[in-house]
């Protein structure tokens, strides 16, 4: 098993059980205790968990460091698929749709029905590659600096691109979504892009699986009044639901 696969399984295990022992991780992954300890040390450095005596526990909030795209793709994959389907159901034929960056954004692109005809604008080369072969779909890609892994475009070119685009609906990725802090992200260069998208799209939705709830990434994007709704896979914590409702937003579940 590759390290990225082990890391994804460790994070998944901590979503279901708040504390997991090193011994339990070893049985789950089929590796030695020493390998587990190295994995836990690396994941703690990224802010994905907190090591405790004899194992690890889930981290509450905090910033940390975003795991690589390949690792995130294996985390909460069923939830992301459900979110992708729920978001795609909000799209209508002929619309101009913005799909942002991230593993959940790619799930939205994959979920767009085969019969969809319209325009998709994105700052993600991953999303663009997913849709480039679709008949009847015009794919527009923002320029700028490309970040490895997510293959995300950012910078002045990306901001200018979206400033001149007035989309019918936009789906934004998230580093974290917290009732007090709002929407946050790990990459400062991409915050400006998201803010422009929010300001020009007719409707906008944040994509967030339950693992993002209560999490605060280093850079604030906006408050709840800046977007129209949250697309997620299941129940939303009461404080977060109240924050969405106070901003007259909607919650869409997959």
C-alpha positions in Angstrom: 0.0 0.0 0.0 1.3 3.4 -1.0 1.8 6.1 1.8 -0.9 8.3 0.3 -3.3 5.3 0.5 -2.4 4.7 4.1 -2.8 8.4 5.0 -6.3 8.4 3.4 -7.3 5.4 5.4 -5.9 6.9 8.7 -7.9 10.1 8.2 -11.0 8.1 7.3 -10.7 6.0 10.5 -10.5 9.1 12.6 -13.6 10.5 11.0 -15.5 7.5 12.4 -13.6 7.0 15.7 -12.2 10.0 17.6 -9.3 8.1 19.0 -7.5 5.2 17.3 -4.5 3.3 18.7 -1.3 2.6 16.9 -2.0 -1.1 17.2 -5.5 -0.6 15.6 -4.0 1.4 12.7 -1.4 -1.4 12.2 -4.1 -4.0 11.9 -6.2 -1.8 9.6 -3.3 -1.0 7.3 -1.3 -4.3 7.6 1.9 -2.5 8.5 4.3 -2.3 11.4 3.9 0.1 14.4 6.9 2.0 13.3 5.4 2.7 9.9 2.2 3.8 11.6 4.2 6.2 13.8 5.9 7.7 10.8 2.6 8.2 9.1 1.0 9.8 12.1 4.0 12.2 12.5 3.6 13.3 8.9 -0.2 13.7 9.2 0.2 15.7 12.4 2.7 18.0 10.6 0.0 18.7 8.0 -2.6 19.4 10.6 -4.7 16.3 9.8 -4.6 14.8 13.3 -3.1 15.1 16.8 -0.8 12.4 18.1 -1.6 11.1 21.6 0.0 8.5 23.7 -0.4 5.2 21.9 -2.2 6.5 18.8 -3.9 9.6 17.4 -7.1 11.7 17.7 -8.9 13.8 15.2 -8.0 17.5 15.1 -10.7 20.0 16.0 -10.4 23.1 13.8 -6.9 24.5 13.3 -5.1 25.3 10.1 -2.3 22.9 9.4 -1.3 22.0 5.8 -3.5 20.7 3.0 -2.6 17.1 2.0 -1.6 16.5 -1.6 -4.3 16.1 -4.3 -3.7 12.4 -4.7 -4.2 11.8 -1.0 -7.3 14.0 -0.8 -8.8 12.2 -3.7 -9.0 9.0 -1.6 -10.6 10.8 1.5 -14.4 10.8 1.7 -14.7 9.7 -1.9 -18.3 8.5 -1.5 -19.2 11.9 0.1 -17.6 13.8 -2.7 -19.4 11.7 -5.3 -22.7 12.5 -3.6 -21.9 16.2 -3.5 -21.0 16.1 -7.1 -24.3 14.6 -8.1 -26.2 17.1 -5.9 -24.3 20.1 -7.4 -24.8 18.8 -11.0 -28.5 18.6 -10.4 -28.6 22.4 -9.9 -27.2 23.0 -13.4 -29.6 23.7 -16.3 -28.9 23.2 -20.1 -27.4 26.2 -21.8 -25.9 27.7 -18.6 -22.5 29.1 -18.1 -21.1 27.2 -15.1 -18.0 27.9 -13.0 -16.4 24.9 -11.4 -13.5 25.7 -9.0 -10.5 23.8 -7.9 -10.2 20.6 -5.8 -11.2 17.0 -5.6 -14.9 17.8 -4.9 -14.9 20.2 -7.9 -13.7 17.3 -10.1 -16.5 15.2 -8.7 -19.0 17.9 -9.9 -17.5 17.9 -13.4 -17.8 14.1 -13.6 -21.4 14.3 -12.4 -22.6 16.7 -15.1 -25.0 14.7 -17.2 -23.9 13.4 -20.6 -26.7 15.5 -22.2 -25.6 18.8 -20.7 -24.9 21.4 -23.3 -23.4 24.7 -22.2 -20.2 26.5 -21.1 -17.9 25.5 -18.2 -15.3 27.9 -17.0 -12.7 26.7 -14.6 -9.3 27.5 -13.0 -8.6 23.8 -12.6 -6.8 21.9 -15.4 -8.1 18.7 -13.7 -11.7 19.9 -14.3 -10.9 21.0 -17.8 -9.4 17.6 -18.7 -12.5 15.9 -17.3 -14.8 17.8 -19.6 -12.7 18.6 -22.6 -14.0 15.6 -24.6 -17.7 16.2 -23.9 -19.7 17.1 -27.0 -21.6 20.3 -26.7 -19.6 21.6 -23.7 -17.4 24.6 -24.3 -14.6 24.5 -21.7 -12.9 27.8 -20.8 -9.7 27.8 -18.7 -8.3 30.7 -16.7 -4.6 31.4 -17.3 -1.9 32.1 -14.7 0.5 30.3 -12.5 -0.3 26.5 -12.2 -0.1 24.9 -8.8 1.1 21.3 -8.8 -1.2 18.5 -7.8 -4.5 20.3 -8.1 -3.3 21.9 -11.4 -4.9 25.1 -10.2 -4.4 28.4 -12.1 -4.1 31.6 -10.1 -2.8 35.1 -10.3 -3.7 38.3 -12.1 -4.6 36.4 -15.3 -7.1 34.2 -13.5 -8.6 37.1 -11.6 -9.0 39.1 -14.9 -10.5 36.1 -16.6 -13.3 35.7 -14.0 -13.8 39.4 -13.6 -15.1 39.5 -17.2 -17.2 36.3 -16.9 -20.8 36.5 -15.6 -21.7 32.9 -14.9 -25.2 31.5 -14.1 -23.9 29.4 -11.3 -20.6 28.8 -9.6 -19.4 25.9 -7.4 -16.5 26.7 -5.1 -14.1 24.4 -3.3 -13.3 24.9 0.4 -10.4 24.4 2.7 -12.7 24.7 5.7 -16.1 26.0 6.6 -16.6 27.3 10.2 -19.7 29.0 11.7 -17.7 31.9 13.1 -15.0 32.3 10.5 -16.8 31.4 7.3 -15.1 30.0 4.2 -11.4 29.6 4.3 -8.7 28.2 2.0 -5.1 27.0 2.1 -3.7 28.9 -0.9 -3.5 32.7 -0.7 -3.2 33.2 -4.4 -6.5 31.5 -5.0 -8.5 33.6 -2.5 -8.6 36.5 -4.9 -9.9 34.3 -7.7 -12.7 32.9 -5.5 -13.8 36.4 -4.4 -14.1 37.6 -8.0 -16.2 34.5 -8.9 -18.4 35.2 -5.9 -18.9 38.8 -7.0 -19.8 38.0 -10.6 -21.8 34.7 -10.6 -25.6 35.0 -10.5 -25.7 32.1 -7.9 -22.8 30.5 -6.0 -22.5 27.4 -3.9 -19.7 26.2 -1.6 -18.8 22.5 -1.9 -17.9 20.9 1.5 -18.0 17.4 2.8 -18.5 17.0 6.6 -14.8 16.7 7.2 -14.5 20.4 6.3 -17.0 21.5 9.0 -15.5 23.4 11.8 -12.1 23.5 10.1 -10.3 26.8 9.6 -7.7 27.0 6.9 -5.1 29.9 7.0 -6.8 32.3 4.6 -10.3 33.7 4.9 -12.3 33.9 1.6 -15.6 35.3 2.8 -18.5 35.1 5.2 -21.8 33.2 4.7 -23.5 36.2 3.1 -21.2 36.1 0.1 -22.6 32.8 -1.3 -26.1 31.4 -1.9 -25.8 27.9 -0.5 -23.8 24.9 0.8 -23.7 21.6 -1.0 -22.8 18.7 1.2 -23.4 15.0 1.7 -25.4 14.8 4.9 -26.4 16.5 8.2 -24.9 19.9 9.0 -24.0 20.8 12.5 -26.6 23.2 14.1 -24.2 26.2 14.4 -23.2 25.9 10.8 -26.8 25.4 9.6 -27.8 28.6 11.6 -25.0 30.6 10.0 -26.2 29.5 6.5 -29.8 30.3 7.4 -29.0 33.7 8.9 -27.4 34.6 5.6 -30.6 33.5 3.7 -28.6 30.6 2.2 -29.8 27.1 1.4 -28.3 23.7 2.2 -28.4 21.1 -0.5 -27.6 17.5 0.5 -26.6 14.7 -1.8 
